[in-house]
Amino acid sequence: MATVYVGNLPASAKPETLARVFRRYGEVTQVKLFAEEAGHRTHRYGLVEMPARDAARRASRLLNGQPLGGRFIQVTVNGTVLPRRGKAAH
């Protein structure tokens, strides 16, 4: 089992959207979305549970820095930090 962190999510992100995107790489068992207030901004992120660790790593490697809803998402597996491929949208 692997937990994939997905950061820099747009306000329009839905659990179904993330599940659909991650299912391209393997089975998804659960998606949770969170929003935290940080000053004048809201930090939105999600956790995607995937039973196959290799599928989670592949999804993380291929989705990190990709656009989703006008923002470039940050994707890591269980705390693994990957280099960013895009600039954060404002």
Secondary structure, DSSP 8 states (H G I E B T S, - for coil): -EEEEEES--TT--HHHHHHHHTTTS---EEEEEEEEETTEEEEEEEEEES-HHHHHHHHHHHTT-EETTEE-EEEETT------S----
